[in-house]
Every structure is written in structure tokens, then in C-alpha cells.
Amino acid sequence: MNLKDIIKKPIISEKSTEATSLGRYSFQVAREANKIQIAKAVEDLFDVHVQKVWTETMPKKKSAKGRSSSGQKKAIVQLAEGEKIDLFETGE
């Protein structure tokens, strides 16, 4: 599995933005990815050191027409103290 296939996108919400002050970042990840793969992908993509990873699989949703959409997997990553990820990079 490719590193960019593991980390799909960052989750930007009020709660996740507040958690960045504690060194915690949230990402939507591939359902097949495990904690070790997620930690390795974050370390390689953002050049940081990961201390801990929490994962949560969101439940599947059913639409009104009876179709179901697959649930998403979310990962919260705790970085080493003093490190950060700049999710809003400027092109300066």
C-alpha cells in the first residue's frame, strides 16, 4: 500500500484544530491500514516522529434508497513534543 493511499486527507474541524495545540492531528485513512502503517505514513510524509495512534472506524450509513456507503476510518496521531504539522502551508 502506497503512503499516499494510507493517508487520504486531514480532518479539519473545530475539535481537531483545538487538538493541534496538544500535538494531535486527525486524518481520514484507508480502512485497511493499521496503526503501524499509519504512523509510518505520517512520519514519512510530514518528517515528524509519531508517539501514539488512535483509530476509529465510523459506521456504515444507509441512504433513503436502500444503498449503503462504506464507513470511513479516522486516525488521531500524537506527535513527539515540540513537533508540528503545518496543514495550511503558504506558498511563500
Secondary structure, DSSP 8 states (H G I E B T S, - for coil): --HHHHEEEE---HHHHHHGGGTEEEEEE-TT--HHHHHHHHHHHHT--EEEEEEEE---EE-TTS-EE---EEEEEEE-TT----SS----
